[in-house]
């Protein structure tokens, strides 16, 4: 049996939390024990994943002090979300990226200092590091000074729930989120790395009255990201979208744009393509390893390039079109089932 750092159960489901949930939910229940803070409030996103509340405190205090005391190196511990207890020697950690160290301007100064201090120690002490792309592997080797043999690339996936939805389901979601116009969808937080400001600047310069830019996603933590963005009249912000609504929201969009400055992997473009929606996304870092198969690519630093691609995709319905065959192929190629199986196999070698 393996133990799992379940701190993610107390957090809203975004990229790394989705990764943890999709993998753990496919493990055989008797094969693991998931531990989370005893007195913390659990999010409702993680249906089907059972765990045990242990220890005291919450957040980093629970993770760095209470969890390792509870676990006590008796069983191998897997920490799936970039961080784990440095006192646990019998541990495997998934490191999705090292942006918080490499790019201090993208996060708060306290967050940067914490990760710069603790992540190299965690990486050195962990028995194995799992990551999600060859790009992230390269950055971990260089930034954290880790030997290549210690790192295993297993990737990310797209859920079988992401497929083209029918007109009735799309209509339901449009009514729920008050989307009267045809829309371009983007999924973002205010994190500087997500590059929302350039997307909105490009969209504002187009002045296309037929379409609306819809921004979905949580605001993120201002303690981490340290900025706010004024959406003005250029876009409609609909906030955090329930997991059950995402496939229909993707399916109803005329296009999906996601142009971060950097990504370890980047799941949203893959989800949109699996729903048959045309995608504009960044031409760099880990996202390129899968997006070059199906997306229109842009330089995320170039507002004019983003504007031109938006104009192109709206003017020509055949540009970067996604066939049903392609959607099915992407769901099969990036299957969470296969990634979950590979992850459990990798962890079990140290159990």
Secondary structure in CASP SS format (residue, H / E / C, confidence):
PFRMAT SS
TARGET T0000
AUTHOR 0000-0000-0000
METHOD secondary structure of the structure
MODEL  1
X C 1.00
X E 1.00
X E 1.00
X E 1.00
X E 1.00
X C 1.00
X H 1.00
X H 1.00
X H 1.00
X H 1.00
X C 1.00
X C 1.00
X C 1.00
X C 1.00
X H 1.00
X H 1.00
X H 1.00
X H 1.00
X H 1.00
X H 1.00
X H 1.00
X H 1.00
X H 1.00
X H 1.00
X C 1.00
X C 1.00
X C 1.00
X C 1.00
X H 1.00
X H 1.00
X H 1.00
X E 1.00
X E 1.00
X E 1.00
X E 1.00
X E 1.00
X E 1.00
X C 1.00
X C 1.00
X C 1.00
X C 1.00
X C 1.00
X C 1.00
X C 1.00
X C 1.00
X C 1.00
X C 1.00
X C 1.00
X C 1.00
X C 1.00
X C 1.00
X E 1.00
X E 1.00
X E 1.00
X C 1.00
X C 1.00
X C 1.00
X C 1.00
X H 1.00
X H 1.00
X H 1.00
X H 1.00
X H 1.00
X H 1.00
X H 1.00
X H 1.00
X H 1.00
X H 1.00
X H 1.00
X H 1.00
X H 1.00
X C 1.00
X C 1.00
X C 1.00
X C 1.00
X C 1.00
X E 1.00
X E 1.00
X E 1.00
X C 1.00
X C 1.00
X C 1.00
X C 1.00
X C 1.00
X C 1.00
X C 1.00
X C 1.00
X C 1.00
X C 1.00
X C 1.00
X E 1.00
X E 1.00
X E 1.00
X E 1.00
X C 1.00
X C 1.00
X C 1.00
X C 1.00
X H 1.00
X H 1.00
X H 1.00
X H 1.00
X C 1.00
X H 1.00
X H 1.00
X H 1.00
X C 1.00
X C 1.00
X H 1.00
X H 1.00
X H 1.00
X H 1.00
X H 1.00
X H 1.00
X H 1.00
X H 1.00
X H 1.00
X H 1.00
X H 1.00
X H 1.00
X H 1.00
X H 1.00
X H 1.00
X H 1.00
X H 1.00
X C 1.00
X C 1.00
X E 1.00
X E 1.00
X E 1.00
X E 1.00
X C 1.00
X C 1.00
X H 1.00
X H 1.00
X H 1.00
X H 1.00
X H 1.00
X H 1.00
X H 1.00
X H 1.00
X H 1.00
X H 1.00
X H 1.00
X C 1.00
X C 1.00
X C 1.00
X H 1.00
X H 1.00
X H 1.00
X E 1.00
X E 1.00
X E 1.00
X C 1.00
X C 1.00
X C 1.00
X C 1.00
X E 1.00
X C 1.00
X C 1.00
X C 1.00
X C 1.00
X C 1.00
X C 1.00
X C 1.00
X C 1.00
X H 1.00
X H 1.00
X H 1.00
X H 1.00
X H 1.00
X H 1.00
X H 1.00
X H 1.00
X H 1.00
X H 1.00
X C 1.00
X C 1.00
X C 1.00
X C 1.00
X C 1.00
X E 1.00
X E 1.00
X E 1.00
X E 1.00
X E 1.00
X E 1.00
X C 1.00
X C 1.00
X C 1.00
X C 1.00
X H 1.00
X H 1.00
X H 1.00
X C 1.00
X H 1.00
X H 1.00
X H 1.00
X H 1.00
X H 1.00
X H 1.00
X H 1.00
X H 1.00
X H 1.00
X H 1.00
X H 1.00
X C 1.00
X C 1.00
X C 1.00
X C 1.00
X E 1.00
X E 1.00
X E 1.00
X E 1.00
X E 1.00
X E 1.00
X C 1.00
X C 1.00
X C 1.00
X C 1.00
X C 1.00
X H 1.00
X H 1.00
X H 1.00
X H 1.00
X C 1.00
X C 1.00
X C 1.00
X C 1.00
X C 1.00
X C 1.00
X C 1.00
X C 1.00
X C 1.00
X E 1.00
X E 1.00
X E 1.00
X E 1.00
X E 1.00
X C 1.00
X C 1.00
X C 1.00
X H 1.00
X H 1.00
X H 1.00
X H 1.00
X H 1.00
X H 1.00
X H 1.00
X H 1.00
X H 1.00
X H 1.00
X C 1.00
X C 1.00
X E 1.00
X E 1.00
X E 1.00
X E 1.00
X C 1.00
X C 1.00
X C 1.00
X C 1.00
X C 1.00
X C 1.00
X C 1.00
X C 1.00
X H 1.00
X H 1.00
X H 1.00
X H 1.00
X H 1.00
X H 1.00
X H 1.00
X H 1.00
X C 1.00
X C 1.00
X C 1.00
X C 1.00
X E 1.00
X E 1.00
X E 1.00
X E 1.00
X C 1.00
X C 1.00
X H 1.00
X H 1.00
X H 1.00
X H 1.00
X H 1.00
X H 1.00
X H 1.00
X C 1.00
X C 1.00
X C 1.00
X C 1.00
X E 1.00
X E 1.00
X E 1.00
X C 1.00
X C 1.00
X C 1.00
X C 1.00
X H 1.00
X H 1.00
X H 1.00
X H 1.00
X H 1.00
X H 1.00
X H 1.00
X H 1.00
X H 1.00
X H 1.00
X H 1.00
X H 1.00
X H 1.00
X C 1.00
X C 1.00
X C 1.00
X C 1.00
X C 1.00
X C 1.00
X C 1.00
X C 1.00
X H 1.00
X H 1.00
X H 1.00
X H 1.00
X H 1.00
X H 1.00
X H 1.00
X H 1.00
X H 1.00
X H 1.00
X C 1.00
X E 1.00
X H 1.00
X H 1.00
X H 1.00
X H 1.00
X H 1.00
X H 1.00
X H 1.00
X H 1.00
X H 1.00
X H 1.00
X H 1.00
X H 1.00
X H 1.00
X C 1.00
X C 1.00
X C 1.00
END
